[in-house]
Amino acid sequence: MKGILQTVNLIWKNHKLLFCILVTIDIIVGVLPLISVYCVQTIINSLTLHTNIYMALTTFGIYILISVVSSFLIALQMYINGKISNYLSFEVEYKVLNVVSSLKLSAFENEETYSQIDKLTNEAPTKPFEVFSTLSTITTASITLISSYIYIFKINTLYACALLLTAAISIPYLLYISKEQFSIHWERAEPERKNWYIKYIMTHDFSVKEVKFYNLSTYLKDKYKKLKRMFISQDLMLLKKFSLFNFIYEFTTSIISGVLVISVIWSIYIGKALIGTLTSVTQIISLTQENTQTIIGDIYSLKYDTMLLNKLFTFLSGENHGMTVQYADMNAGKKQLQRIDYLRATNLRFNYGDKNVLSNINFKISRGSLVAIVGKNGSGKSTLIKILAGLYDPESRGQLFFNDVDVLDYDKTTFHEKISILFQNFVKYEMSLKENIGFGDIKHINNNDEILAVKDKYASTLNKNLSLDSQMGSWFSNGTQISGGQWQGVATGRAFFNKQSDLVILDEPNSALDPIAEKKLFLEFKNFIQKDKIGLFISHRISTTKQADLILVIDDGEIIASGTHNYLEKNSKIYRELEEAEKYEE
């Protein structure tokens, strides 16, 4: 019920006039069928009794007028519904995207919350209007049904009560089936996402080469089929229950209606009723069955939709367990990150769930320093980078400072202005070349001259015919696919596009580069940093870390050694092991 009230309030708040018009139309359209039935009964009875022909013709004129008005109102109702639908879907989808963009990174790294995000972003935005539309249909059908029952009560109270009782018994069972359907569909969000992923890797260029080479198609298709058959089996089970209910309900109401018609026929035979009464009764029964079916079907879908709506509105309110939302007003009064002179970590810790990822991290890095972070896979290097970039928060206050200010006192939305980062798994945006580079400093995305300069400097191997408006990738028409090294050059340009940044981070920047390109990248990195920025990079290659002023060695979530290359060669076993491993690879 809460979800319904929130939906009505949402539409009322944004579309008051259209809301009022629709409610008025619903009431009128609900009453008109009964007036039409009464007109038909009056015409037939007038002709049967040979009364005033003018009355019959006048009533027929009213009947035609009602039909025209009804057609106009239904057309107007469809237009208004379409208008509200388009605006409301956009408004809700935008709200969902707004919340998603405000979620902390950890929300996307938790399977349960990720499945919830996926379900809500794909299905929920259309639900408010679907619920409102269903309510509108139920309102119209209920008005028609109430009017019909009043008519039937006048003819035979017993049969009217029997029809009402049948409908009343049916509703709880329908609500039970609908709740079961919602539970099944909600719980299979992750399997559905797995099925989507199988289709995704079988139909996109980044993965299809391996799918073909390793002959994975049959295996993946079988896996897809197994999951799909499970979904179909669940849906058919629900359909079977609903179909059985529908048959029993239809059979029961048909028996009751049949007995009512026979009683009217008998009344006509013995002279207690006119032929027009039989016509109206059959029409009323038809209206009753039709609108009861409409209400029953809508209640069934409404239960499912409102349960999803409750999830949606909880999500929009930021109350979801495990999903912290950073709304703009939550940053009110927090400091803007204006300049970074130094970073200082004091016993920095970070837990991911129950797992300790970082502990006892201590360092101080000043402007003008070039710092390397090395360690084995899974040692915590990337987690530390994400904390420095503001994507994760330290476990508590007093653990990380930018200058003399605790990082938790800063407005995180301003971090991108003073921090540039090239992620190891950087995004290959299926957008224009201009956007692929300009996203590094969105305020200056229309500075074409600067973007061209960055492209020529860091992505010089790109085809000279590529303009800034060229579509990159292969997902859309006229797209240009480029090599992994060229993509890395574009991503590097994105990281270096923001010249106002004080902290520049490279997370495994050499993963797709040959030795020559790697050497060039680090030379450009050092030139970009010079003496007025802090440069920080993660690398597995000790040959690269030799260029650093300071090297931090991380193992099992702790900094176990720090110093220059020469110092660590003599004093750090882990560092020597990494260096020996690199020599072995060569």
KOLTOR-293836 format. One record per residue (C-alpha): residue number from 1; residue in one letter; x, y, z. Coordinates in steps of 0.1 Angstrom, whole numbers, m for minus. Each point is the difference from the previous one (the first is absolute). Layout:
<rs>
R,NUM,A,X,Y,Z
...
</rs>
This chain:
<rs>
R,1,M,0,0,0
R,2,K,29,23,8
R,3,G,14,m4,m35
R,4,I,m34,9,m15
R,5,L,m3,31,21
R,6,Q,35,11,m9
R,7,T,m8,m5,m37
R,8,V,m32,20,1
R,9,N,18,27,19
R,10,L,28,0,m26
R,11,I,m24,5,m29
R,12,W,m21,25,19
R,13,K,31,21,8
R,14,N,12,2,m36
R,15,H,m32,m3,m20
R,16,K,m30,14,20
R,17,L,m21,11,m29
R,18,L,4,m32,m20
R,19,F,m7,m20,32
R,20,C,m33,18,6
R,21,I,m11,m4,m36
R,22,L,8,m37,1
R,23,V,m20,m6,32
R,24,T,m30,18,m14
R,25,I,2,m20,m33
R,26,D,3,m33,20
R,27,I,m32,8,19
R,28,I,m20,10,m31
R,29,V,13,m29,m21
R,30,G,m10,m23,29
R,31,V,m36,12,1
R,32,L,m7,3,m37
R,33,P,m3,m38,m8
R,34,L,m29,m3,25
R,35,I,m18,30,m15
R,36,S,4,m16,m34
R,37,V,m15,m33,13
R,38,Y,m29,19,15
R,39,C,m6,18,m34
R,40,V,m1,m33,m19
R,41,Q,m24,m14,26
R,42,T,m23,31,m3
R,43,I,0,m2,m38
R,44,I,m9,m37,m1
R,45,N,m27,3,26
R,46,S,m15,31,m18
R,47,L,m1,m19,m32
R,48,T,m14,m31,16
R,49,L,m28,19,17
R,50,H,m6,22,m31
R,51,T,3,32,21
R,52,N,11,34,m13
R,53,I,24,m5,m30
R,54,Y,15,34,7
R,55,M,12,m11,34
R,56,A,17,m30,m16
R,57,L,17,22,m26
R,58,T,11,25,26
R,59,T,14,m28,22
R,60,F,18,m13,m31
R,61,G,15,34,m6
R,62,I,13,1,36
R,63,Y,15,m35,m5
R,64,I,19,12,m31
R,65,L,11,32,18
R,66,I,13,m22,29
R,67,S,20,m22,m25
R,68,V,16,31,m15
R,69,V,8,16,33
R,70,S,14,m33,13
R,71,S,22,m4,m31
R,72,F,13,35,4
R,73,L,7,m4,37
R,74,I,18,m33,m6
R,75,A,22,16,m27
R,76,L,8,30,23
R,77,Q,7,m25,28
R,78,M,25,m18,m22
R,79,Y,18,32,m9
R,80,I,2,12,35
R,81,N,12,m34,12
R,82,G,27,1,m27
R,83,K,11,34,10
R,84,I,3,m8,37
R,85,S,17,m33,m9
R,86,N,27,17,m20
R,87,Y,7,27,25
R,88,L,m3,m22,31
R,89,S,23,m28,m14
R,90,F,26,26,m7
R,91,E,m3,17,34
R,92,V,2,m33,19
R,93,E,29,m13,m22
R,94,Y,18,32,6
R,95,K,m5,m3,37
R,96,V,13,m35,m1
R,97,L,31,10,m20
R,98,N,5,29,25
R,99,V,1,m24,29
R,100,V,22,m25,m19
R,101,S,25,27,m7
R,102,S,0,9,37
R,103,L,7,m35,12
R,104,K,33,m9,15
R,105,L,23,m23,m21
R,106,S,m4,m28,25
R,107,A,m37,m3,m9
R,108,F,10,m11,m35
R,109,E,24,m26,14
R,110,N,m26,m19,21
R,111,E,m20,m26,m19
R,112,E,m32,5,20
R,113,T,m2,37,m4
R,114,Y,13,m2,m36
R,115,S,m29,m23,m9
R,116,Q,m24,24,17
R,117,I,14,29,m20
R,118,D,m2,m19,m32
R,119,K,m36,m11,6
R,120,L,m11,35,10
R,121,T,18,19,m28
R,122,N,m14,m23,m26
R,123,E,m36,m7,11
R,124,A,m10,25,27
R,125,P,m1,33,m19
R,126,T,m32,m9,m19
R,127,K,m18,m14,30
R,128,P,m14,32,15
R,129,F,m20,8,m31
R,130,E,m10,m37,m5
R,131,V,m13,1,36
R,132,F,m18,33,m6
R,133,S,m14,m13,m33
R,134,T,m12,m32,18
R,135,L,m16,21,27
R,136,S,m18,21,m27
R,137,T,m13,m32,m17
R,138,I,m11,m14,34
R,139,T,m18,33,8
R,140,T,m20,m1,m33
R,141,A,m7,m37,3
R,142,S,m11,4,36
R,143,I,m24,28,m7
R,144,T,m16,m21,m29
R,145,L,0,m31,23
R,146,I,m17,19,29
R,147,S,m26,14,m23
R,148,S,m6,m35,m14
R,149,Y,m4,m16,34
R,150,I,m25,27,10
R,151,Y,m20,m9,m31
R,152,I,3,m38,8
R,153,F,m9,6,36
R,154,K,m33,16,m12
R,155,I,m7,m31,m21
R,156,N,12,m28,24
R,157,T,18,7,32
R,158,L,11,m37,5
R,159,Y,18,m2,m33
R,160,A,17,33,5
R,161,C,13,m11,34
R,162,A,12,m33,m16
R,163,L,20,19,m26
R,164,L,15,23,26
R,165,L,10,m29,23
R,166,T,17,m18,m29
R,167,A,21,31,m8
R,168,A,8,6,37
R,169,I,13,m36,5
R,170,S,21,3,m32
R,171,I,20,31,9
R,172,P,20,m14,29
R,173,Y,11,m30,m21
R,174,L,10,23,m28
R,175,L,21,21,24
R,176,Y,17,m31,12
R,177,I,10,m11,m36
R,178,S,12,35,m8
R,179,K,22,1,31
R,180,E,14,m34,m10
R,181,Q,7,13,m35
R,182,F,19,31,14
R,183,S,21,m21,24
R,184,I,10,m24,m28
R,185,H,9,29,m24
R,186,W,18,20,26
R,187,E,21,m29,12
R,188,R,10,m10,m35
R,189,A,15,34,m8
R,190,E,36,m14,2
R,191,P,m7,m30,m23
R,192,E,m17,24,m25
R,193,R,31,22,1
R,194,K,21,m31,m7
R,195,N,m21,m8,m30
R,196,W,3,36,m12
R,197,Y,38,m3,4
R,198,I,2,m32,m21
R,199,K,m19,18,m28
R,200,Y,23,30,5
R,201,I,33,m18,m4
R,202,M,m14,m20,m30
R,203,T,m10,31,m19
R,204,H,28,26,7
R,205,D,33,4,m16
R,206,F,22,1,31
R,207,S,m9,m37,8
R,208,V,m12,m16,m32
R,209,K,36,m8,m12
R,210,E,6,m22,31
R,211,V,m35,m15,m3
R,212,K,8,m11,m35
R,213,F,36,m10,6
R,214,Y,m8,m22,30
R,215,N,m32,m13,m16
R,216,L,m21,12,29
R,217,S,m32,6,m18
R,218,T,m16,m34,7
R,219,Y,10,1,37
R,220,L,m13,36,4
R,221,K,m32,m7,m19
R,222,D,m7,m31,22
R,223,K,6,21,31
R,224,Y,m23,26,m13
R,225,K,m27,m26,m9
R,226,K,2,m16,34
R,227,L,m6,33,18
R,228,K,m27,11,m25
R,229,R,m19,m33,5
R,230,M,1,5,37
R,231,F,m16,34,m5
R,232,I,m26,m14,m24
R,233,S,m8,m28,25
R,234,Q,m6,25,28
R,235,D,m22,22,m22
R,236,L,m21,m30,m13
R,237,M,m5,m11,36
R,238,L,m14,34,8
R,239,L,m20,1,m32
R,240,K,m15,m34,8
R,241,K,m12,12,34
R,242,F,m15,32,m15
R,243,S,m17,m19,m29
R,244,L,m15,m26,24
R,245,F,m14,29,22
R,246,N,m13,17,m31
R,247,F,m19,m31,m12
R,248,I,m15,m6,34
R,249,Y,m11,36,4
R,250,E,m14,2,m36
R,251,F,m19,m33,5
R,252,T,m15,12,33
R,253,T,m11,34,m13
R,254,S,m14,m15,m31
R,255,I,m22,m24,21
R,256,I,m12,29,21
R,257,S,m6,23,m30
R,258,G,m18,m28,m18
R,259,V,m24,m6,29
R,260,L,m7,38,1
R,261,V,m8,1,m37
R,262,I,m23,m30,3
R,263,S,m18,18,29
R,264,V,m5,31,m22
R,265,I,m13,m21,m29
R,266,W,m25,m16,24
R,267,S,m11,34,12
R,268,I,m6,11,m36
R,269,Y,m19,m32,m7
R,270,I,m24,5,29
R,271,G,m4,37,m9
R,272,K,19,16,29
R,273,A,28,15,m23
R,274,L,5,13,m35
R,275,I,23,m12,m28
R,276,G,22,31,5
R,277,T,7,m12,35
R,278,L,16,m32,m14
R,279,T,21,20,m24
R,280,S,12,23,27
R,281,V,7,m29,24
R,282,T,21,m19,m26
R,283,Q,19,32,m7
R,284,I,5,7,37
R,285,I,12,m35,6
R,286,S,25,4,m29
R,287,L,12,33,15
R,288,T,2,m15,34
R,289,Q,21,m29,m12
R,290,E,22,21,m22
R,291,N,7,26,27
R,292,T,4,m26,28
R,293,Q,26,m17,m22
R,294,T,17,33,m6
R,295,I,1,8,37
R,296,I,13,m35,9
R,297,G,27,1,m26
R,298,D,10,35,11
R,299,I,1,m9,37
R,300,Y,23,m29,m10
R,301,S,24,22,m18
R,302,L,m4,29,25
R,303,K,13,m22,29
R,304,Y,32,m8,m19
R,305,D,5,36,m12
R,306,T,m6,15,34
R,307,M,26,m23,16
R,308,L,25,11,m26
R,309,L,m11,36,6
R,310,N,8,m3,37
R,311,K,35,m12,m10
R,312,L,2,29,m24
R,313,F,m10,27,25
R,314,T,22,m14,27
R,315,F,28,1,m25
R,316,L,m7,36,m10
R,317,S,m1,10,37
R,318,G,35,m14,5
R,319,E,m11,m24,28
R,320,N,13,m32,m17
R,321,H,21,m22,22
R,322,G,36,0,m13
R,323,M,m5,28,m24
R,324,T,12,34,13
R,325,V,m13,29,m20
R,326,Q,20,33,m1
R,327,Y,m27,26,m6
R,328,A,11,36,m7
R,329,D,m14,12,33
R,330,M,22,m26,18
R,331,N,30,20,m12
R,332,A,m14,33,12
R,333,G,25,18,22
R,334,K,29,m23,m11
R,335,K,33,14,m13
R,336,Q,7,3,m36
R,337,L,33,m17,m11
R,338,Q,19,31,m12
R,339,R,36,m12,0
R,340,I,20,m30,10
R,341,D,34,7,15
R,342,Y,5,m34,17
R,343,L,m17,m32,9
R,344,R,3,m16,34
R,345,A,m12,m34,11
R,346,T,0,m9,37
R,347,N,m8,m37,8
R,348,L,m24,0,m30
R,349,R,m23,m30,0
R,350,F,m27,m13,m23
R,351,N,m23,m30,2
R,352,Y,m21,m14,m28
R,353,G,m28,m16,18
R,354,D,15,m23,26
R,355,K,33,m2,m19
R,356,N,29,22,11
R,357,V,16,14,m32
R,358,L,23,28,13
R,359,S,14,6,35
R,360,N,28,20,16
R,361,I,6,21,m32
R,362,N,23,29,8
R,363,F,17,25,m24
R,364,K,4,36,m8
R,365,I,3,12,m37
R,366,S,7,36,m9
R,367,R,m6,20,m31
R,368,G,28,m6,m26
R,369,S,4,m37,9
R,370,L,m2,m29,m24
R,371,V,m11,m31,20
R,372,A,m3,m36,m10
R,373,I,m21,m26,17
R,374,V,10,m36,m5
R,375,G,m11,m33,13
R,376,K,m14,m34,m9
R,377,N,m35,m4,m15
R,378,G,m27,4,27
R,379,S,23,18,23
R,380,G,m23,31,3
R,381,K,17,24,m25
R,382,S,m32,8,m20
R,383,T,m21,4,32
R,384,L,25,26,13
R,385,I,m3,18,m33
R,386,K,m38,1,2
R,387,I,2,14,35
R,388,L,24,28,m11
R,389,A,m24,7,m29
R,390,G,m30,3,23
R,391,L,m17,m30,m13
R,392,Y,2,m18,33
R,393,D,1,15,35
R,394,P,25,m9,28
R,395,E,m15,m20,28
R,396,S,m1,31,23
R,397,R,12,36,4
R,398,G,36,8,6
R,399,Q,14,m25,m24
R,400,L,5,19,m32
R,401,F,7,37,m5
R,402,F,3,23,m31
R,403,N,22,28,14
R,404,D,m12,4,36
R,405,V,m37,m9,m7
R,406,D,m15,m34,6
R,407,V,m11,m15,m33
R,408,L,m35,m6,15
R,409,D,m5,38,3
R,410,Y,3,6,m37
R,411,D,m28,2,m26
R,412,K,9,m31,m20
R,413,T,m17,14,m31
R,414,T,28,25,m4
R,415,F,28,m27,1
R,416,H,0,m4,m38
R,417,E,10,36,m4
R,418,K,33,m6,18
R,419,I,6,m37,m6
R,420,S,6,m17,m33
R,421,I,1,m37,m3
R,422,L,6,m26,m27
R,423,F,m16,m33,11
R,424,Q,14,m33,m9
R,425,N,m34,m11,m14
R,426,F,m7,33,m16
R,427,V,m32,6,m19
R,428,K,m1,m1,m37
R,429,Y,m29,23,m6
R,430,E,m21,m8,m30
R,431,M,m3,37,m7
R,432,S,19,27,m19
R,433,L,37,4,2
R,434,K,m6,34,15
R,435,E,m20,m14,28
R,436,N,25,m28,6
R,437,I,26,26,8
R,438,G,m21,29,12
R,439,F,m16,m21,28
R,440,G,33,6,19
R,441,D,m11,36,7
R,442,I,m37,3,m8
R,443,K,0,38,5
R,444,H,23,4,m30
R,445,I,m15,m27,m23
R,446,N,m7,26,m26
R,447,N,36,12,m2
R,448,N,7,m17,m33
R,449,D,35,15,m4
R,450,E,12,m13,34
R,451,I,m16,m35,m7
R,452,L,18,m1,m33
R,453,A,33,9,16
R,454,V,m5,m28,26
R,455,K,m10,m25,m28
R,456,D,31,8,m20
R,457,K,23,m3,31
R,458,Y,m14,m31,17
R,459,A,m18,m18,m28
R,460,S,22,8,m29
R,461,T,m3,m34,m16
R,462,L,m37,5,m9
R,463,N,m9,3,m36
R,464,K,4,37,m11
R,465,N,m34,m1,m17
R,466,L,m17,m4,33
R,467,S,m17,32,10
R,468,L,m12,9,35
R,469,D,m36,m9,m10
R,470,S,10,m35,m12
R,471,Q,m20,m28,16
R,472,M,23,m23,19
R,473,G,m5,m38,4
R,474,S,m22,m23,m19
R,475,W,m34,1,17
R,476,F,m15,27,m21
R,477,S,0,10,m37
R,478,N,32,15,m15
R,479,G,20,m10,31
R,480,T,37,m4,m1
R,481,Q,16,m28,20
R,482,I,36,5,10
R,483,S,27,m21,16
R,484,G,4,m6,38
R,485,G,31,22,0
R,486,Q,m18,28,m18
R,487,W,m29,m2,24
R,488,Q,25,3,28
R,489,G,14,31,m17
R,490,V,m35,15,m1
R,491,A,m6,m8,37
R,492,T,34,15,9
R,493,G,m10,32,m18
R,494,R,m32,0,20
R,495,A,20,m3,33
R,496,F,24,28,m11
R,497,F,m27,23,m14
R,498,N,m6,16,33
R,499,K,30,23,5
R,500,Q,m13,14,32
R,501,S,4,m34,18
R,502,D,24,m2,29
R,503,L,0,m38,4
R,504,V,5,m22,m31
R,505,I,m5,m37,4
R,506,L,9,m28,m24
R,507,D,m14,m34,9
R,508,E,20,m26,m20
R,509,P,5,24,m29
R,510,N,23,m24,m19
R,511,S,m24,m29,m2
R,512,A,m6,4,m38
R,513,L,32,17,m10
R,514,D,32,m12,m17
R,515,P,33,10,16
R,516,I,5,30,m23
R,517,A,m36,13,6
R,518,E,5,m6,37
R,519,K,32,20,2
R,520,K,m17,28,m19
R,521,L,m30,0,23
R,522,F,22,3,32
R,523,L,20,28,m16
R,524,E,m32,19,m7
R,525,F,m13,m9,35
R,526,K,31,16,16
R,527,N,m2,30,m23
R,528,F,m36,5,9
R,529,I,7,m2,37
R,530,Q,32,20,0
R,531,K,4,16,34
R,532,D,m35,13,7
R,533,K,m20,m32,2
R,534,I,0,m33,18
R,535,G,5,m30,m23
R,536,L,m11,m35,12
R,537,F,1,m32,m20
R,538,I,m5,m37,5
R,539,S,23,m23,m20
R,540,H,11,m36,0
R,541,R,31,9,m20
R,542,I,29,9,23
R,543,S,18,15,m30
R,544,T,m26,27,0
R,545,T,0,6,37
R,546,K,37,9,m1
R,547,Q,m11,35,m12
R,548,A,m20,6,32
R,549,D,12,23,28
R,550,L,m17,m23,25
R,551,I,m12,m36,m3
R,552,L,m26,m15,23
R,553,V,0,m38,3
R,554,I,m34,m14,10
R,555,D,m5,m36,11
R,556,D,m32,m15,14
R,557,G,m15,35,5
R,558,E,29,16,18
R,559,I,29,22,m11
R,560,I,29,m23,11
R,561,A,28,22,m15
R,562,S,6,34,m17
R,563,G,29,18,m15
R,564,T,20,3,m32
R,565,H,7,m28,m24
R,566,N,35,m5,12
R,567,Y,m11,0,37
R,568,L,m27,m26,m6
R,569,E,23,m23,m20
R,570,K,21,m3,31
R,571,N,m27,1,27
R,572,S,m33,m15,m14
R,573,K,m3,m37,m7
R,574,I,m34,4,m17
R,575,Y,14,28,m22
R,576,R,29,m23,m10
R,577,E,m24,m28,m8
R,578,L,m20,23,m23
R,579,E,32,11,m17
R,580,E,11,m36,m5
R,581,A,m34,m11,m13
R,582,E,2,28,m26
R,583,K,35,m12,m11
R,584,Y,m14,m35,m3
R,585,E,m28,12,m22
R,586,E,25,17,m23
</rs>
